[in-house]
C-alpha cells in the first residue's frame, strides 16, 4: 500500500509541521529559494488557498496535474492537494521524492471506496471492465482497467465499444451524468464527494432569482437536480475556460470555492458567486484541501517531509490504468 513513514506521522502528530514560523519571514521568497536549491516543483490543485496557488509552479485539475507530474524533471514533487493526488505523482515518478504538506489531507470521495470492499463487490460483474475516477486511492487504481478525470471521462467512455459492460467508480453523481451524456448504462459504485453534495438547490434557486443575469455553472460531481438547472457543466478546468470565453458577466459557481481565485484573476471585470451549501456556513470549501497552508508548504520543502512511499507491486498495478488514461486522452487531443 501507499504509506507515510510512521516516524513522520508521529512527528506531525507532535506538531512537527505545525511549529511556529517566524511571522516576519517572506514565505513566498523562501519557497522560491528552496525550490531552486532542491530542484523542486510545487503542483497545486485549483481548490487550494489563494496563497498556495500563487506560489505554485503549476495549477490545474486532476488531468493536468497528472500530466505535469509525469513530465516533470524535478527531483522533488511537492503536491499541494490531497493524498490520492500525491499517490498519483508517486505512481508516475517512482524515482522522485514526493512530499505533501499535511498528512491528514484526505478525500471523502476516495474514502467512500475501500479497495477490499470494492474488490469483493466487483466480483458480481465478471464481464465488466472498471473505469475509475482518479479521485481514489492507489489500491482502487490497481483494481481498475482505466482511470479517468472529469475532464476526459466522456472521451474515455466514448472510446470503448458500445456493447462493452462497464463499472464506474467511485462517484455515483459523475457516473450518472456520464450515463446520461453517453447513453451508457454503467454499473455505479455508491460513492460521492461531500463538497459537491452539500449544495442547496433551494438556496441556489433563490440566488438565481436575485441574479437573473447570472449563469449557473457546475461540476459533474454535483447531484442531478442541480445539474438539471445548470447552464454549463464541466470539470474544474472546463469551468474556468468557459468563464474566459463566455460573454456573460456574472456566474454562480457550483464547485469548491478555491477555483474562484483563478476565475477572478483571469476575468477581474466579471462577478463570481459561490453556490451556497445546505448548512449555516456561507462558503463551500473542502476541509481536506484547506488543511494545507503556506506555512506547512514551506516546512514541507524545508525538511522534505512528510514523504509518500509506495510498494512497487502496488505502484506498477496502479500505473497501468493511468497510462491507458493518458494514451486515450492524448489520442482525443485532450493533452499534448
C-alpha positions, 0 to 999 in steps of 0.5 A: 500500500501507499504509506507515510513513514510512521516516524513522520506521522508521529512527528506531525502528530507532535506538531512537527509541521505545525511549529511556529514560523517566524511571522516576519519571514517572506514565505513566498521568497523562501519557497522560491529559494528552496525550490531552486536549491532542491530542484523542486516543483510545487503542483497545486490543485485549483481548490487550494488557498489563494496563497498556495496557488500563487506560489505554485509552479503549476495549477490545474485539475486532476488531468493536468496535474497528472500530466505535469507530474509525469513530465516533470524533471524535478527531483522533488514533487511537492503536491499541494492537494490531497493524498490520492493526488500525491499517490498519483505523482508517486505512481508516475515518478517512482524515482522522485521524492514526493512530499505533501504538506499535511498528512491528514489531507484526505478525500471523502470521495476516495474514502467512500471506496475501500479497495477490499470492499470494492474488490469483493463487490466487483466480483458480481460483474465478471464481464465488466471492465472498471473505469475509475475516477482518479479521485481514489486511492492507489489500491482502487487504481490497481483494481481498475482497467482505466482511470479517468478525470472529469475532464476526459471521462466522456472521451474515455467512455466514448472510446470503448465499444458500445456493447462493452459492460462497464463499472464506474467508480467511485462517484455515483453523481459523475457516473450518472451524468456520464450515463446520461451524456453517453447513453451508457448504462454503467454499473455505479459504485455508491460513492460521492464527494461531500463538497459537491453534495452539500449544495442547496438547490433551494438556496441556489434557486433563490440566488438565481432569482436575485441574479437573473443575469447570472449563469449557473455553472457546475461540476459533474460531481454535483447531484442531478437536480442541480445539474438539471438547472445548470447552464454549463457543466464541466470539470474544474478546468472546463469551468474556468475556460468557459468563464474566459470565453463566455460573454456573460458577466456574472456566474454562480459557481457550483464547485469548491470555492478555491477555483474562484481565485483563478476565475477572478484573476483571469476575468477581474471585470466579471462577478463570481458567486459561490453556490451556497451549501445546505448548512449555516456556513456561507462558503463551500470549501473542502476541509481536506484541501484547506488543511494545507497552508503556506506555512506547512508548504514551506516546512514541507520543502524545508525538511522534505517531509512528510514523504509518500512511499509506495510498494512497487507491486502496488505502484506498477498495478496502479500505473497501468490504468493511468497510462491507458488514461493518458494514451486515450486522452492524448489520442482525443487531443485532450493533452499534448 
